[in-house]
Amino acid sequence: MINGNPVPYALARIPSAGETRGNLAAGGRGEGRPLSDRDRWICEQVGPTLREQGLLFVGLDVIGDYLTEVNVTSPTCIRELDHQFDLDIGMELMESIEQTLGHR
């Protein structure tokens, strides 16, 4: 999420053979996917609060249909999404920071 707005893709973490953890550090692979309707709904629910709190860059962990974690200190996987979907999430974040700081 950038300034309360979702990036249109999520990174599903797929465990390697014989492993139950999907963590990239545990050998899982990241598979980019468009946000589902439920993902977008979750983003709509939390986005305004994130914006009110001044949280410009946040990662949401969703398992199944449920929000399980809000990562505010170290959101990850933007490089994987950038590569898979030809995005530049870091630049989107920098532009949002510039707009936000310019309005103070």
Residue, then its C-alpha position, 0 to 999 in steps of 0.5 A: m500500500i502506498n499512502g493508503n492505496p493498493v499496488p494492484y498486485a500481490l506476491a503469493r509465496i509458494p513453498s518449495a517441494g517438501e517444505t511447508r513454509g513459503n518464505l522466500a528465505a526458506g526457498g519459497r518462490g514468489e508468484g505475482r498475482p492481481l489483487s482479488d476482489r477480497d484483497r481490494w476490499i481489505c485495502e479499502q477497509v484499512g487504507p484510510t486509517l493508514r493514511e490518517q496515521g501517516l503510514l506511506f508504505v505498508g505491506l499487508d499479509v493476507i492468508g486466504d480471505y483474512l488480513t493477518e499482519v500489517n507490516v509498517t517497518s519492512p514491507t517486502c517483495i516490491r522488487e519481485l512485483d516490479h520484475q514480474f509486472d514491469l512496475d516501479i513501485g519504489m518510484e511510486l513511493m518516492e512520488s507519493i512522499e514528494q506529494t505528501l511532504g509538499h503539502r505540509 
